[in-house]
Amino acid sequence: MPFIRGLIAATFTPMHDDGTLNLERVPDIAERLIERGVQGFYVCGSTGEGPSLSTEERAATAEAYVRAASGRVPVIVQVGHNALSDARSLAAHARDIGADALSAMSPNYFKPADLDTLVDVLAHIQEPGGGLPFFYYHIPAFTGVPVDVSALLARLDGRVPALAGAKFTSPEVHEFLAVDRDRFDVLFGVDEMLFAGMASGAHGAVGSTYNLLAPLALRVMDAVERGAMDVGRTAQETYARHVRALVEPRGLPAIKAALRFAGMEAGPVRLPMKRLSAGELEAQEEALTRTGTLDAIRAP
């Protein structure tokens, strides 16, 4: 089974001002990310507003990123859905378009009652994927499913032949450390804690700010790999400062708006998230300039 490692951008879904998809922007975004050193794409997750897209829109977005990647970097398609039939359709579609791996979060309206039920759900979702490597998307802050990932992967190991590992988006590093990282690939999903994740044995990282700050993130990862921990900590302190600046004033909508500074215009977020106002956009540029984050975004 192929392993997907390195720095992976959780890609944004470009939209027109009216909230409709603007997938013509995907090739330019993909080129820019690859030029900046990104080593993979994670499509239709939280950053890509997957839960706010229709099944047809998600399929079109995944296809656009797979086509734009052209085999140069792996593409992981997030197919989790509250309607499991739609999740299965997305898994089959990902297989058909040549995606490199599948991922799925837990249903989050009617939540699985226990670990065995979640195992049943995930095995059911990935089955039409035709053997694509599968990553569980652990993001309990959004799903409300605080599962023991180590126990989940151990149970899935007998049910999902193509099980690859997990995308671990939680600050609970002690839970991360319990995962068998010799058996499973674990992709760390908390950008502000990249150094901690890599130092704890992550095989790669997935995040939204890697769209903007990939060169600096790669320096953090390289320092950990070389054992230059002081260098890595210093780079992480700088990285965390830039993340704080980027998430003002309103998290993901602000990060998506900041793509314009990197030549990757992706339009606004879709409701129910709220786009930045003209005044907020102006204040954002001033704040990013003041903190040096704008220079970091534009740095080679």
Contacts in CASP RR format, 6 or more apart in sequence:
PFRMAT RR
TARGET T0000
AUTHOR 0000-0000-0000
METHOD contacts of the structure
MODEL  1
MPFIRGLIAATFTPMHDDGTLNLERVPDIAERLIERGVQGFYVCGSTGEG
PSLSTEERAATAEAYVRAASGRVPVIVQVGHNALSDARSLAAHARDIGAD
ALSAMSPNYFKPADLDTLVDVLAHIQEPGGGLPFFYYHIPAFTGVPVDVS
ALLARLDGRVPALAGAKFTSPEVHEFLAVDRDRFDVLFGVDEMLFAGMAS
GAHGAVGSTYNLLAPLALRVMDAVERGAMDVGRTAQETYARHVRALVEPR
GLPAIKAALRFAGMEAGPVRLPMKRLSAGELEAQEEALTRTGTLDAIRAP
1 133 0 8 1.000
1 162 0 8 1.000
1 164 0 8 1.000
2 74 0 8 1.000
2 100 0 8 1.000
2 133 0 8 1.000
3 133 0 8 1.000
3 164 0 8 1.000
3 185 0 8 1.000
3 203 0 8 1.000
4 40 0 8 1.000
4 74 0 8 1.000
4 76 0 8 1.000
4 100 0 8 1.000
4 101 0 8 1.000
4 133 0 8 1.000
4 135 0 8 1.000
4 164 0 8 1.000
4 185 0 8 1.000
4 187 0 8 1.000
5 39 0 8 1.000
5 185 0 8 1.000
5 203 0 8 1.000
5 204 0 8 1.000
6 39 0 8 1.000
6 40 0 8 1.000
6 203 0 8 1.000
6 204 0 8 1.000
6 205 0 8 1.000
6 221 0 8 1.000
7 37 0 8 1.000
7 38 0 8 1.000
7 39 0 8 1.000
7 40 0 8 1.000
7 204 0 8 1.000
7 205 0 8 1.000
7 210 0 8 1.000
7 214 0 8 1.000
7 217 0 8 1.000
7 218 0 8 1.000
7 221 0 8 1.000
8 38 0 8 1.000
8 39 0 8 1.000
8 40 0 8 1.000
8 41 0 8 1.000
8 42 0 8 1.000
8 76 0 8 1.000
8 187 0 8 1.000
8 204 0 8 1.000
8 205 0 8 1.000
8 206 0 8 1.000
8 207 0 8 1.000
8 210 0 8 1.000
9 33 0 8 1.000
9 38 0 8 1.000
9 40 0 8 1.000
9 41 0 8 1.000
9 42 0 8 1.000
9 206 0 8 1.000
9 207 0 8 1.000
9 208 0 8 1.000
9 210 0 8 1.000
9 211 0 8 1.000
9 214 0 8 1.000
10 42 0 8 1.000
10 45 0 8 1.000
10 46 0 8 1.000
10 47 0 8 1.000
10 48 0 8 1.000
10 206 0 8 1.000
10 207 0 8 1.000
10 208 0 8 1.000
10 210 0 8 1.000
10 211 0 8 1.000
11 29 0 8 1.000
11 33 0 8 1.000
11 41 0 8 1.000
11 42 0 8 1.000
11 43 0 8 1.000
11 47 0 8 1.000
11 48 0 8 1.000
11 65 0 8 1.000
11 211 0 8 1.000
12 29 0 8 1.000
12 47 0 8 1.000
12 48 0 8 1.000
12 49 0 8 1.000
12 208 0 8 1.000
12 211 0 8 1.000
12 256 0 8 1.000
12 259 0 8 1.000
12 264 0 8 1.000
12 266 0 8 1.000
13 21 0 8 1.000
13 44 0 8 1.000
13 48 0 8 1.000
13 49 0 8 1.000
13 50 0 8 1.000
13 53 0 8 1.000
13 57 0 8 1.000
13 61 0 8 1.000
13 266 0 8 1.000
14 21 0 8 1.000
14 22 0 8 1.000
14 23 0 8 1.000
14 24 0 8 1.000
14 25 0 8 1.000
14 26 0 8 1.000
14 29 0 8 1.000
14 265 0 8 1.000
14 266 0 8 1.000
14 267 0 8 1.000
15 21 0 8 1.000
15 22 0 8 1.000
15 266 0 8 1.000
15 267 0 8 1.000
15 268 0 8 1.000
15 269 0 8 1.000
15 270 0 8 1.000
16 22 0 8 1.000
16 267 0 8 1.000
17 267 0 8 1.000
17 268 0 8 1.000
19 268 0 8 1.000
19 270 0 8 1.000
21 53 0 8 1.000
21 57 0 8 1.000
21 60 0 8 1.000
21 61 0 8 1.000
22 266 0 8 1.000
22 267 0 8 1.000
23 60 0 8 1.000
23 61 0 8 1.000
23 64 0 8 1.000
25 264 0 8 1.000
25 265 0 8 1.000
25 266 0 8 1.000
26 61 0 8 1.000
26 64 0 8 1.000
26 65 0 8 1.000
26 67 0 8 1.000
26 68 0 8 1.000
27 64 0 8 1.000
27 67 0 8 1.000
27 68 0 8 1.000
28 263 0 8 1.000
28 264 0 8 1.000
29 68 0 8 1.000
29 259 0 8 1.000
29 264 0 8 1.000
29 266 0 8 1.000
30 41 0 8 1.000
30 65 0 8 1.000
30 68 0 8 1.000
30 69 0 8 1.000
31 68 0 8 1.000
32 262 0 8 1.000
32 263 0 8 1.000
32 264 0 8 1.000
33 41 0 8 1.000
33 211 0 8 1.000
33 214 0 8 1.000
33 264 0 8 1.000
34 69 0 8 1.000
34 72 0 8 1.000
34 73 0 8 1.000
36 214 0 8 1.000
36 215 0 8 1.000
36 262 0 8 1.000
37 214 0 8 1.000
37 215 0 8 1.000
37 218 0 8 1.000
38 73 0 8 1.000
38 210 0 8 1.000
38 211 0 8 1.000
38 214 0 8 1.000
39 73 0 8 1.000
40 69 0 8 1.000
40 73 0 8 1.000
40 74 0 8 1.000
40 75 0 8 1.000
40 76 0 8 1.000
41 65 0 8 1.000
41 69 0 8 1.000
41 73 0 8 1.000
41 74 0 8 1.000
41 75 0 8 1.000
41 76 0 8 1.000
42 76 0 8 1.000
42 78 0 8 1.000
42 103 0 8 1.000
42 167 0 8 1.000
42 206 0 8 1.000
42 207 0 8 1.000
43 61 0 8 1.000
43 62 0 8 1.000
43 65 0 8 1.000
43 75 0 8 1.000
43 76 0 8 1.000
43 77 0 8 1.000
43 78 0 8 1.000
44 50 0 8 1.000
44 53 0 8 1.000
44 58 0 8 1.000
44 61 0 8 1.000
44 62 0 8 1.000
44 77 0 8 1.000
44 78 0 8 1.000
44 79 0 8 1.000
45 51 0 8 1.000
45 78 0 8 1.000
45 103 0 8 1.000
45 105 0 8 1.000
45 137 0 8 1.000
46 139 0 8 1.000
46 142 0 8 1.000
46 169 0 8 1.000
46 208 0 8 1.000
46 252 0 8 1.000
47 207 0 8 1.000
47 208 0 8 1.000
47 211 0 8 1.000
47 252 0 8 1.000
47 255 0 8 1.000
48 61 0 8 1.000
49 269 0 8 1.000
49 270 0 8 1.000
49 273 0 8 1.000
50 58 0 8 1.000
50 61 0 8 1.000
50 78 0 8 1.000
52 270 0 8 1.000
52 271 0 8 1.000
52 272 0 8 1.000
52 273 0 8 1.000
53 61 0 8 1.000
53 270 0 8 1.000
55 81 0 8 1.000
55 86 0 8 1.000
55 89 0 8 1.000
55 90 0 8 1.000
58 79 0 8 1.000
58 90 0 8 1.000
59 89 0 8 1.000
59 90 0 8 1.000
59 93 0 8 1.000
62 75 0 8 1.000
62 77 0 8 1.000
62 90 0 8 1.000
62 93 0 8 1.000
62 94 0 8 1.000
62 97 0 8 1.000
62 99 0 8 1.000
63 93 0 8 1.000
63 97 0 8 1.000
65 75 0 8 1.000
66 75 0 8 1.000
66 77 0 8 1.000
66 97 0 8 1.000
66 98 0 8 1.000
66 99 0 8 1.000
67 97 0 8 1.000
69 75 0 8 1.000
74 100 0 8 1.000
74 101 0 8 1.000
75 99 0 8 1.000
75 100 0 8 1.000
75 101 0 8 1.000
76 99 0 8 1.000
76 100 0 8 1.000
76 101 0 8 1.000
76 102 0 8 1.000
76 103 0 8 1.000
76 135 0 8 1.000
76 167 0 8 1.000
76 206 0 8 1.000
77 90 0 8 1.000
77 94 0 8 1.000
77 99 0 8 1.000
77 101 0 8 1.000
77 102 0 8 1.000
77 103 0 8 1.000
78 102 0 8 1.000
78 103 0 8 1.000
78 104 0 8 1.000
78 105 0 8 1.000
78 137 0 8 1.000
79 87 0 8 1.000
79 90 0 8 1.000
79 91 0 8 1.000
79 94 0 8 1.000
79 102 0 8 1.000
79 103 0 8 1.000
79 104 0 8 1.000
79 125 0 8 1.000
79 126 0 8 1.000
80 87 0 8 1.000
80 90 0 8 1.000
80 103 0 8 1.000
80 104 0 8 1.000
80 105 0 8 1.000
80 107 0 8 1.000
80 125 0 8 1.000
80 137 0 8 1.000
81 87 0 8 1.000
81 90 0 8 1.000
81 107 0 8 1.000
81 125 0 8 1.000
82 107 0 8 1.000
82 108 0 8 1.000
82 109 0 8 1.000
82 110 0 8 1.000
84 107 0 8 1.000
84 121 0 8 1.000
84 124 0 8 1.000
84 125 0 8 1.000
87 104 0 8 1.000
87 125 0 8 1.000
88 124 0 8 1.000
88 125 0 8 1.000
88 127 0 8 1.000
88 128 0 8 1.000
89 128 0 8 1.000
91 102 0 8 1.000
91 104 0 8 1.000
91 125 0 8 1.000
91 126 0 8 1.000
91 127 0 8 1.000
91 128 0 8 1.000
91 129 0 8 1.000
91 132 0 8 1.000
92 128 0 8 1.000
92 129 0 8 1.000
94 102 0 8 1.000
94 129 0 8 1.000
94 132 0 8 1.000
95 128 0 8 1.000
95 129 0 8 1.000
95 130 0 8 1.000
95 131 0 8 1.000
95 132 0 8 1.000
99 132 0 8 1.000
100 132 0 8 1.000
100 133 0 8 1.000
101 132 0 8 1.000
101 133 0 8 1.000
101 134 0 8 1.000
101 135 0 8 1.000
101 164 0 8 1.000
102 126 0 8 1.000
102 129 0 8 1.000
102 132 0 8 1.000
102 133 0 8 1.000
102 134 0 8 1.000
102 135 0 8 1.000
103 134 0 8 1.000
103 135 0 8 1.000
103 136 0 8 1.000
103 137 0 8 1.000
103 167 0 8 1.000
104 122 0 8 1.000
104 125 0 8 1.000
104 126 0 8 1.000
104 134 0 8 1.000
104 136 0 8 1.000
104 137 0 8 1.000
105 137 0 8 1.000
105 138 0 8 1.000
105 139 0 8 1.000
105 142 0 8 1.000
105 143 0 8 1.000
106 112 0 8 1.000
106 118 0 8 1.000
106 121 0 8 1.000
106 122 0 8 1.000
106 143 0 8 1.000
106 144 0 8 1.000
106 145 0 8 1.000
106 147 0 8 1.000
107 121 0 8 1.000
107 143 0 8 1.000
108 142 0 8 1.000
108 143 0 8 1.000
108 144 0 8 1.000
108 145 0 8 1.000
111 143 0 8 1.000
111 144 0 8 1.000
111 145 0 8 1.000
112 118 0 8 1.000
112 120 0 8 1.000
112 121 0 8 1.000
112 145 0 8 1.000
115 147 0 8 1.000
115 148 0 8 1.000
115 151 0 8 1.000
115 152 0 8 1.000
115 155 0 8 1.000
116 155 0 8 1.000
118 145 0 8 1.000
118 147 0 8 1.000
118 152 0 8 1.000
119 152 0 8 1.000
119 155 0 8 1.000
119 156 0 8 1.000
119 159 0 8 1.000
122 134 0 8 1.000
122 136 0 8 1.000
122 156 0 8 1.000
122 159 0 8 1.000
122 160 0 8 1.000
123 156 0 8 1.000
123 159 0 8 1.000
123 160 0 8 1.000
126 132 0 8 1.000
126 134 0 8 1.000
126 160 0 8 1.000
126 162 0 8 1.000
130 162 0 8 1.000
131 161 0 8 1.000
131 162 0 8 1.000
132 162 0 8 1.000
133 162 0 8 1.000
133 163 0 8 1.000
133 164 0 8 1.000
134 160 0 8 1.000
134 162 0 8 1.000
134 163 0 8 1.000
134 164 0 8 1.000
134 165 0 8 1.000
135 164 0 8 1.000
135 165 0 8 1.000
135 166 0 8 1.000
135 167 0 8 1.000
135 185 0 8 1.000
135 187 0 8 1.000
136 149 0 8 1.000
136 152 0 8 1.000
136 153 0 8 1.000
136 156 0 8 1.000
136 165 0 8 1.000
136 166 0 8 1.000
136 167 0 8 1.000
137 166 0 8 1.000
137 167 0 8 1.000
137 169 0 8 1.000
138 147 0 8 1.000
138 149 0 8 1.000
138 166 0 8 1.000
138 167 0 8 1.000
138 168 0 8 1.000
138 169 0 8 1.000
138 170 0 8 1.000
139 167 0 8 1.000
139 169 0 8 1.000
139 170 0 8 1.000
140 146 0 8 1.000
140 147 0 8 1.000
140 170 0 8 1.000
141 169 0 8 1.000
141 170 0 8 1.000
148 175 0 8 1.000
148 178 0 8 1.000
149 166 0 8 1.000
149 168 0 8 1.000
149 175 0 8 1.000
149 176 0 8 1.000
149 178 0 8 1.000
149 179 0 8 1.000
150 175 0 8 1.000
150 178 0 8 1.000
150 179 0 8 1.000
150 180 0 8 1.000
152 166 0 8 1.000
153 163 0 8 1.000
153 165 0 8 1.000
153 166 0 8 1.000
153 179 0 8 1.000
153 180 0 8 1.000
153 183 0 8 1.000
153 184 0 8 1.000
154 180 0 8 1.000
156 163 0 8 1.000
157 163 0 8 1.000
157 183 0 8 1.000
163 184 0 8 1.000
164 184 0 8 1.000
164 185 0 8 1.000
165 184 0 8 1.000
165 185 0 8 1.000
165 186 0 8 1.000
165 187 0 8 1.000
166 179 0 8 1.000
166 184 0 8 1.000
166 186 0 8 1.000
166 187 0 8 1.000
167 187 0 8 1.000
167 189 0 8 1.000
167 206 0 8 1.000
168 176 0 8 1.000
168 179 0 8 1.000
168 186 0 8 1.000
168 187 0 8 1.000
168 188 0 8 1.000
168 189 0 8 1.000
168 202 0 8 1.000
169 189 0 8 1.000
169 190 0 8 1.000
169 206 0 8 1.000
170 176 0 8 1.000
170 190 0 8 1.000
171 190 0 8 1.000
171 193 0 8 1.000
173 193 0 8 1.000
173 196 0 8 1.000
173 197 0 8 1.000
173 200 0 8 1.000
176 186 0 8 1.000
176 188 0 8 1.000
176 197 0 8 1.000
176 200 0 8 1.000
176 202 0 8 1.000
177 200 0 8 1.000
179 186 0 8 1.000
181 201 0 8 1.000
181 202 0 8 1.000
181 203 0 8 1.000
185 203 0 8 1.000
185 204 0 8 1.000
186 201 0 8 1.000
186 202 0 8 1.000
186 203 0 8 1.000
186 204 0 8 1.000
187 202 0 8 1.000
187 203 0 8 1.000
187 204 0 8 1.000
187 205 0 8 1.000
187 206 0 8 1.000
188 194 0 8 1.000
188 197 0 8 1.000
188 198 0 8 1.000
188 200 0 8 1.000
188 202 0 8 1.000
188 204 0 8 1.000
188 205 0 8 1.000
188 206 0 8 1.000
189 205 0 8 1.000
189 206 0 8 1.000
189 207 0 8 1.000
190 197 0 8 1.000
191 205 0 8 1.000
191 207 0 8 1.000
191 208 0 8 1.000
191 209 0 8 1.000
191 210 0 8 1.000
191 217 0 8 1.000
191 239 0 8 1.000
191 243 0 8 1.000
192 239 0 8 1.000
192 240 0 8 1.000
192 243 0 8 1.000
192 244 0 8 1.000
194 205 0 8 1.000
194 217 0 8 1.000
194 220 0 8 1.000
194 221 0 8 1.000
194 236 0 8 1.000
194 239 0 8 1.000
195 220 0 8 1.000
195 224 0 8 1.000
195 232 0 8 1.000
195 233 0 8 1.000
195 235 0 8 1.000
195 236 0 8 1.000
195 239 0 8 1.000
196 236 0 8 1.000
197 205 0 8 1.000
198 204 0 8 1.000
198 205 0 8 1.000
198 220 0 8 1.000
198 221 0 8 1.000
198 224 0 8 1.000
198 225 0 8 1.000
199 224 0 8 1.000
199 229 0 8 1.000
204 221 0 8 1.000
205 217 0 8 1.000
205 221 0 8 1.000
208 252 0 8 1.000
208 255 0 8 1.000
209 217 0 8 1.000
209 242 0 8 1.000
209 243 0 8 1.000
209 246 0 8 1.000
209 255 0 8 1.000
210 217 0 8 1.000
211 255 0 8 1.000
211 259 0 8 1.000
211 262 0 8 1.000
211 264 0 8 1.000
212 246 0 8 1.000
212 255 0 8 1.000
212 258 0 8 1.000
212 259 0 8 1.000
212 261 0 8 1.000
212 262 0 8 1.000
212 297 0 8 1.000
213 239 0 8 1.000
213 242 0 8 1.000
213 243 0 8 1.000
213 296 0 8 1.000
213 297 0 8 1.000
215 299 0 8 1.000
215 300 0 8 1.000
216 235 0 8 1.000
216 238 0 8 1.000
216 239 0 8 1.000
216 242 0 8 1.000
216 296 0 8 1.000
216 299 0 8 1.000
217 239 0 8 1.000
219 231 0 8 1.000
219 232 0 8 1.000
219 235 0 8 1.000
220 232 0 8 1.000
220 235 0 8 1.000
220 236 0 8 1.000
220 239 0 8 1.000
223 229 0 8 1.000
223 231 0 8 1.000
223 232 0 8 1.000
223 235 0 8 1.000
224 232 0 8 1.000
238 296 0 8 1.000
241 291 0 8 1.000
241 293 0 8 1.000
242 291 0 8 1.000
242 292 0 8 1.000
242 293 0 8 1.000
242 296 0 8 1.000
245 287 0 8 1.000
245 288 0 8 1.000
245 291 0 8 1.000
245 292 0 8 1.000
245 293 0 8 1.000
246 254 0 8 1.000
246 255 0 8 1.000
246 258 0 8 1.000
246 288 0 8 1.000
246 293 0 8 1.000
247 254 0 8 1.000
247 255 0 8 1.000
248 254 0 8 1.000
248 284 0 8 1.000
248 287 0 8 1.000
249 276 0 8 1.000
249 280 0 8 1.000
249 283 0 8 1.000
249 284 0 8 1.000
250 274 0 8 1.000
250 276 0 8 1.000
250 280 0 8 1.000
252 269 0 8 1.000
252 273 0 8 1.000
253 268 0 8 1.000
253 269 0 8 1.000
253 273 0 8 1.000
253 274 0 8 1.000
253 275 0 8 1.000
253 276 0 8 1.000
254 276 0 8 1.000
254 280 0 8 1.000
254 284 0 8 1.000
256 266 0 8 1.000
256 267 0 8 1.000
256 268 0 8 1.000
256 269 0 8 1.000
257 267 0 8 1.000
257 268 0 8 1.000
257 275 0 8 1.000
257 276 0 8 1.000
257 281 0 8 1.000
257 284 0 8 1.000
258 284 0 8 1.000
258 288 0 8 1.000
258 297 0 8 1.000
259 265 0 8 1.000
259 266 0 8 1.000
259 267 0 8 1.000
261 285 0 8 1.000
261 288 0 8 1.000
261 294 0 8 1.000
261 297 0 8 1.000
261 298 0 8 1.000
262 297 0 8 1.000
262 298 0 8 1.000
268 275 0 8 1.000
268 276 0 8 1.000
269 275 0 8 1.000
276 284 0 8 1.000
285 294 0 8 1.000
287 293 0 8 1.000
288 294 0 8 1.000
288 297 0 8 1.000
END
